[in-house]
Amino acid sequence: MEEEYDIFDIEMFNINLTITRMSLASIHAAEGKLDAAIEEYTKVLEFDPNLYLAYFNRGRVFWRKGERERAMEDMNRAINLEPEAAITYICRGDLFYDQGDIGSARKDYRKALELSPANRTVMERMELLRRKKGE
């Protein structure tokens, strides 16, 4: 006799697998196993290509590896999926800053400040830009 599974069971399995893979990716990243972390985040995105957090986290790992272009692609995807998340604008602004694109960094920091006016991190970034402009 074949066992029947309903759609809820399958969805719960996928959710649990996604949570497990996201956790494993975070552990890999914390241990400096960047390629393994990227692989896990990529597997998560195969299940759910609209998961903001997987793009955001994978982008940060790409950045740590020095793969700025791939990091920027993931940050852009994350922003498209969650345009109200200030942290993503801060991270993308940091990427722009590292590339010497101060104007784009400033634009992203301003957007982050608009979304999160009391965010200390973005205030610090804006102050950094003010000091850089004064040089």
Beta strands, then each sheet from edge to edge (+ up, - down):
end
